[in-house]
Amino acid sequence: MPKRFSPQLTMLLVFLFLFPVVSNAVVSPGLPDFTDLVEEVSPAVVSVTVTLYGEPASRGQEEMPEIFKRFFNIPEHRGRDADPRQGQPGQQRFRPQRQGGGSGFIISANGYVVTNHHVVENADKIVVKLADNREFEAKLVGSDALSDIALLKIDASNLPILSLGDSDELKRGQWVIAIGSPFSFEQSVTAGIVSAKGRANGAQQYVPFIQTDVAINRGNSGGPLLNLKGEVVGVNSWILSSGGGYIGLSFSIPVNVASQTIEQLRDHGKVSRGLLGVGIEGVQTELAEVLKLDRPRGALINRIEDGSAADRAGLEVGDVILEFNGQPIERFSELPPLVGATPPNTKIQLLYNRWGKHKKLYVKLDELPTDSVAAEDDAATGTGLSNTLGLMVSGIDENLRRQGGLPKGGVLVAEVESEAAWRAGIRQGDIIMRVNQGKVSSLADFNKLVKSVRAGDTVALLVVRNGSPNFVAYQTEVK
């Protein structure tokens, strides 16, 4: 008779036989195959070449470098009025050229092309090269530095196009690919995953960038970032690099931001944005304690423009914006994109914290101007003494205020005596504009406010340095 195993042993043998198969299925699910996707979308990806001409030399000038004059054996006695190419006085002078470029993609069959603003900025000539090697000189429809988006138009029809997806649906860890012309290697494909969303960049504060680990290099700028459906979810814009090359940190403009810009550029040639009229910063742990927040979050107001939407609505320096039209603000960098994406004259609701009390108000947004306006100044002066804050301060002379373009009000830090204040970052020459929620318009205001601060208290100071306001918090020393 054949030997029989017990039911328990039989189950164990079956498990041991299947375990490698099951474990391999879990550990090695397989990588995506991009070949069909790349073949489908590549025809709509283009390379962009730009040419910048130097200014023509006027009579009495010669722009040809000395090394070229020696190469062409141009004698000194011919003078600067001579055309170096013809040996006689010339009307068309030597014009040096610079060339650069990037990538782009087609969004309409009749020739609209998207790229970066920084790719075509100041270009005298823009040439778009298609995947089939056809070349077209492009017209610049419009360009927006604040979103780093430019819209081009070429004279062509029946072109392949890319569909725009929804960047709000992107999730960390999701596969994405980029196609472009890094270092002029056209139609190069790279792949990676979404590392994070909502990254900030000071140059484009209205853009919540998508961070990926997709290999992006010089020449990829303006090219598409695509999901596995072949939809554009971002426009590749910049990399963080120590040496100018890819190190794993690449950033793309979300297509939802880009599409709003594209629509306005196509219809109006420019972009209109809402403006609240405040300066903001993040909330650190010590500041959250002083401001009586439950935890560090929101956008702390450190400056309000006179007559701005925020000023008219009654917002104050020291308020912390927690929600914009129902959208929570966890990091201060999340606020500018929301404001900028809202049309001017729109009435929105803000939830904010004012020294421990949550309040709501409605604000009608202004329009972001193209130029910034400088503020005027006026304040009282005097001399200051050392105080609980560990700071020697003084009033600000009006001549000094006018010459230095210093802000209205405040007191000048003459000496930092407290080690805690020094560690917090306060330096001689800083201007203190607020002590906790109290506004400092003069030395008398400052001295009055300081009397309410006891040794050991944590204090928040609004400090202006080189024109930039920032809140600084530290615990005053107990002697």
Stockholm file with secondary structure:
# STOCKHOLM 1.0

chainA/1-479         MPKRFSPQLTMLLVFLFLFPVVSNAVVSPGLPDFTDLVEEVSPAVVSVTVTLYGEPASRGQEEMPEIFKRFFNIPEHRGRDADPRQGQPGQQRFRPQRQGGGSGFIISANGYVVTNHHVVENADKIVVKLADNREFEAKLVGSDALSDIALLKIDASNLPILSLGDSDELKRGQWVIAIGSPFSFEQSVTAGIVSAKGRANGAQQYVPFIQTDVAINRGNSGGPLLNLKGEVVGVNSWILSSGGGYIGLSFSIPVNVASQTIEQLRDHGKVSRGLLGVGIEGVQTELAEVLKLDRPRGALINRIEDGSAADRAGLEVGDVILEFNGQPIERFSELPPLVGATPPNTKIQLLYNRWGKHKKLYVKLDELPTDSVAAEDDAATGTGLSNTLGLMVSGIDENLRRQGGLPKGGVLVAEVESEAAWRAGIRQGDIIMRVNQGKVSSLADFNKLVKSVRAGDTVALLVVRNGSPNFVAYQTEVK
#=GR chainA/1-479 SS CCCCCCHHHHHHHHHHHHHHHHHHHHHCCCCCCCHHHHHHHGGGEEEEEEEEECCCCCTTCCCSCHHHHHHTTCCGGGCTTEETTTTEECSSCCCCEEEEEEEEEECSTTCEEEECHHHHTTCSEEEEECTTSCEEECEEEEEETTTTEEEEECSCCSCCCCCBCCGGGCCTTCEEEEEECGGGCTTEEEEEEEEEEEECCGGGTTCCEEEECSCCCTTCTTCEEECTTSCEEEEEEEECCSSSSCSSCEEEEEHHHHHHHHHHHHHHSSCCCEECCEEEECCCHHHHHHTTCSSSCSEEEEEECTTSHHHHHTCCTTCEEEEETTEECSSGGGHHHHHHTSCTTCEEEEEEEETTEEEEEEEECEECCSSCCCCCCCCCCCBCCCCTTSEEEECCCHHHHHHHTCCSSCEEEEEECCHHHHHHTCCTTCEEEEETTEECSSHHHHHHHHTTCCTTCEEEEEEEETTEEEEEEEECCCC
#=GC SS_cons         CCCCCCHHHHHHHHHHHHHHHHHHHHHCCCCCCCHHHHHHHGGGEEEEEEEEECCCCCTTCCCSCHHHHHHTTCCGGGCTTEETTTTEECSSCCCCEEEEEEEEEECSTTCEEEECHHHHTTCSEEEEECTTSCEEECEEEEEETTTTEEEEECSCCSCCCCCBCCGGGCCTTCEEEEEECGGGCTTEEEEEEEEEEEECCGGGTTCCEEEECSCCCTTCTTCEEECTTSCEEEEEEEECCSSSSCSSCEEEEEHHHHHHHHHHHHHHSSCCCEECCEEEECCCHHHHHHTTCSSSCSEEEEEECTTSHHHHHTCCTTCEEEEETTEECSSGGGHHHHHHTSCTTCEEEEEEEETTEEEEEEEECEECCSSCCCCCCCCCCCBCCCCTTSEEEECCCHHHHHHHTCCSSCEEEEEECCHHHHHHTCCTTCEEEEETTEECSSHHHHHHHHTTCCTTCEEEEEEEETTEEEEEEEECCCC
//
